[in-house]
Amino acid sequence: MATSPTTGMNTGLWVAQVLLAIAFGMAGAMKTFTAIDDLSQTLPWVRDDLALLVRFIGVSELLGAAGLILPAATRIQPRLTPLAAAGITVIMVLATGFHIVRGEFSALPVTLVLGALAGFVAWGRWKKVPIAPRS
């Protein structure tokens, strides 16, 4: 039994959404709930920025992770899922620039892959396989 291209694309989008939600959920939780001194041991840029900014980024990442899954899974306002993915794409473009300016080139593969994956989800859920709202 062959699957349709739409079924394969839908499955690929769900896999991407879950992977992104895990990555951003973990990163957001770490930036939101870990003590700044402890966090600066792992993320050197935290030393140079305001604690409030780090917490804001963490909460934003947690909300983005939720936005990738909840609207699509519940089919309540599913158009929010591609918006969350587009927002994460913008964040990853900005993060890439941030790390380039700081000379932290080892961070670029992560930001570029996450940004591309988020862009794929945004495109896929807007154009290719949108999720219909609950009727």
C-alpha positions as a Markdown table, in Angstrom:
| # | Residue | x | y | z |
|---|---|---|---|---|
| 1 | Met | 0.0 | 0.0 | 0.0 |
| 2 | Ala | 1.6 | 3.3 | -1.1 |
| 3 | Thr | 1.2 | 6.5 | 0.8 |
| 4 | Ser | 0.2 | 9.7 | -0.9 |
| 5 | Pro | 2.7 | 12.5 | -1.1 |
| 6 | Thr | 0.4 | 14.6 | 1.2 |
| 7 | Thr | 0.5 | 11.8 | 3.8 |
| 8 | Gly | 4.3 | 11.7 | 3.7 |
| 9 | Met | 4.6 | 15.4 | 3.9 |
| 10 | Asn | 2.2 | 15.6 | 6.8 |
| 11 | Thr | 4.2 | 12.9 | 8.6 |
| 12 | Gly | 7.5 | 14.8 | 7.9 |
| 13 | Leu | 6.0 | 18.0 | 9.2 |
| 14 | Trp | 4.8 | 16.4 | 12.4 |
| 15 | Val | 8.3 | 14.9 | 12.9 |
| 16 | Ala | 9.9 | 18.3 | 12.4 |
| 17 | Gln | 7.3 | 20.0 | 14.7 |
| 18 | Val | 8.0 | 17.5 | 17.5 |
| 19 | Leu | 11.8 | 17.7 | 17.1 |
| 20 | Leu | 11.6 | 21.5 | 17.1 |
| 21 | Ala | 9.3 | 21.5 | 20.1 |
| 22 | Ile | 11.6 | 19.3 | 22.1 |
| 23 | Ala | 14.7 | 21.4 | 21.2 |
| 24 | Phe | 13.0 | 24.7 | 22.0 |
| 25 | Gly | 11.2 | 23.3 | 25.0 |
| 26 | Met | 14.5 | 22.1 | 26.6 |
| 27 | Ala | 16.4 | 25.3 | 25.7 |
| 28 | Gly | 13.6 | 27.5 | 26.9 |
| 29 | Ala | 13.2 | 25.6 | 30.2 |
| 30 | Met | 17.0 | 25.8 | 30.7 |
| 31 | Lys | 17.1 | 29.6 | 30.1 |
| 32 | Thr | 13.9 | 30.2 | 32.2 |
| 33 | Phe | 14.6 | 28.0 | 35.3 |
| 34 | Thr | 18.4 | 27.6 | 35.6 |
| 35 | Ala | 20.3 | 30.1 | 37.8 |
| 36 | Ile | 22.1 | 32.7 | 35.6 |
| 37 | Asp | 25.5 | 31.8 | 37.2 |
| 38 | Asp | 25.1 | 28.1 | 36.3 |
| 39 | Leu | 23.7 | 28.9 | 32.9 |
| 40 | Ser | 26.7 | 31.1 | 32.1 |
| 41 | Gln | 29.0 | 28.1 | 32.5 |
| 42 | Thr | 27.3 | 26.4 | 29.5 |
| 43 | Leu | 26.3 | 29.5 | 27.5 |
| 44 | Pro | 29.1 | 32.1 | 27.6 |
| 45 | Trp | 27.0 | 34.8 | 26.1 |
| 46 | Val | 24.7 | 34.8 | 29.2 |
| 47 | Arg | 27.5 | 36.5 | 31.2 |
| 48 | Asp | 27.3 | 39.5 | 28.9 |
| 49 | Asp | 23.6 | 40.0 | 28.7 |
| 50 | Leu | 20.9 | 41.0 | 31.2 |
| 51 | Ala | 19.3 | 38.3 | 33.2 |
| 52 | Leu | 15.9 | 39.6 | 32.2 |
| 53 | Leu | 16.8 | 39.2 | 28.5 |
| 54 | Val | 17.9 | 35.6 | 29.1 |
| 55 | Arg | 14.6 | 34.9 | 30.9 |
| 56 | Phe | 12.6 | 36.6 | 28.1 |
| 57 | Ile | 14.4 | 34.4 | 25.5 |
| 58 | Gly | 13.6 | 31.3 | 27.6 |
| 59 | Val | 9.9 | 32.1 | 28.0 |
| 60 | Ser | 9.7 | 32.9 | 24.2 |
| 61 | Glu | 11.3 | 29.5 | 23.4 |
| 62 | Leu | 8.8 | 27.7 | 25.6 |
| 63 | Leu | 5.9 | 29.5 | 24.0 |
| 64 | Gly | 7.2 | 28.8 | 20.6 |
| 65 | Ala | 7.5 | 25.1 | 21.4 |
| 66 | Ala | 3.9 | 25.0 | 22.6 |
| 67 | Gly | 2.8 | 26.9 | 19.5 |
| 68 | Leu | 4.4 | 24.3 | 17.3 |
| 69 | Ile | 2.3 | 21.5 | 18.8 |
| 70 | Leu | -0.8 | 22.6 | 20.6 |
| 71 | Pro | -2.8 | 24.5 | 18.0 |
| 72 | Ala | -2.1 | 21.7 | 15.4 |
| 73 | Ala | -2.8 | 18.8 | 17.7 |
| 74 | Thr | -6.0 | 20.2 | 19.1 |
| 75 | Arg | -7.1 | 21.8 | 15.8 |
| 76 | Ile | -8.0 | 24.9 | 17.8 |
| 77 | Gln | -6.6 | 27.9 | 15.9 |
| 78 | Pro | -4.2 | 25.7 | 13.9 |
| 79 | Arg | -3.1 | 28.7 | 11.9 |
| 80 | Leu | -1.0 | 29.6 | 14.9 |
| 81 | Thr | 1.4 | 26.7 | 14.2 |
| 82 | Pro | 2.9 | 28.1 | 11.0 |
| 83 | Leu | 3.1 | 31.5 | 12.7 |
| 84 | Ala | 5.0 | 29.9 | 15.6 |
| 85 | Ala | 7.3 | 28.2 | 13.1 |
| 86 | Ala | 7.8 | 31.5 | 11.2 |
| 87 | Gly | 8.7 | 33.2 | 14.5 |
| 88 | Ile | 11.2 | 30.6 | 15.3 |
| 89 | Thr | 12.7 | 31.0 | 11.9 |
| 90 | Val | 13.2 | 34.7 | 12.5 |
| 91 | Ile | 14.7 | 34.0 | 15.9 |
| 92 | Met | 17.2 | 31.5 | 14.4 |
| 93 | Val | 18.2 | 34.1 | 11.7 |
| 94 | Leu | 18.8 | 36.6 | 14.5 |
| 95 | Ala | 20.6 | 34.0 | 16.6 |
| 96 | Thr | 22.9 | 33.2 | 13.7 |
| 97 | Gly | 23.8 | 36.9 | 13.3 |
| 98 | Phe | 24.3 | 37.2 | 17.0 |
| 99 | His | 26.7 | 34.3 | 17.1 |
| 100 | Ile | 28.6 | 35.6 | 14.0 |
| 101 | Val | 29.1 | 39.0 | 15.6 |
| 102 | Arg | 30.4 | 37.3 | 18.8 |
| 103 | Gly | 32.7 | 35.0 | 16.7 |
| 104 | Glu | 30.9 | 31.9 | 18.0 |
| 105 | Phe | 31.0 | 30.0 | 14.7 |
| 106 | Ser | 30.5 | 26.6 | 16.4 |
| 107 | Ala | 26.9 | 27.6 | 17.1 |
| 108 | Leu | 26.1 | 28.3 | 13.5 |
| 109 | Pro | 25.3 | 24.7 | 12.4 |
| 110 | Val | 22.7 | 24.4 | 15.2 |
| 111 | Thr | 21.0 | 27.8 | 14.5 |
| 112 | Leu | 21.0 | 27.2 | 10.7 |
| 113 | Val | 19.5 | 23.6 | 11.0 |
| 114 | Leu | 16.9 | 24.7 | 13.5 |
| 115 | Gly | 16.0 | 27.7 | 11.3 |
| 116 | Ala | 15.7 | 25.7 | 8.2 |
| 117 | Leu | 13.6 | 23.1 | 10.0 |
| 118 | Ala | 11.3 | 25.8 | 11.3 |
| 119 | Gly | 11.1 | 27.4 | 7.9 |
| 120 | Phe | 10.1 | 24.0 | 6.5 |
| 121 | Val | 7.3 | 23.7 | 9.1 |
| 122 | Ala | 6.1 | 27.3 | 8.4 |
| 123 | Trp | 6.0 | 26.7 | 4.6 |
| 124 | Gly | 4.5 | 23.2 | 5.0 |
| 125 | Arg | 1.7 | 24.2 | 7.4 |
| 126 | Trp | 0.8 | 27.4 | 5.4 |
| 127 | Lys | 1.0 | 26.1 | 1.9 |
| 128 | Lys | 1.5 | 22.4 | 1.5 |
| 129 | Val | -0.5 | 20.6 | 4.2 |
| 130 | Pro | -2.4 | 23.0 | 6.4 |
| 131 | Ile | -4.3 | 21.6 | 9.3 |
| 132 | Ala | -8.0 | 22.3 | 9.2 |
| 133 | Pro | -9.6 | 23.9 | 12.3 |
| 134 | Arg | -12.0 | 21.8 | 14.4 |
| 135 | Ser | -15.5 | 22.1 | 13.0 |
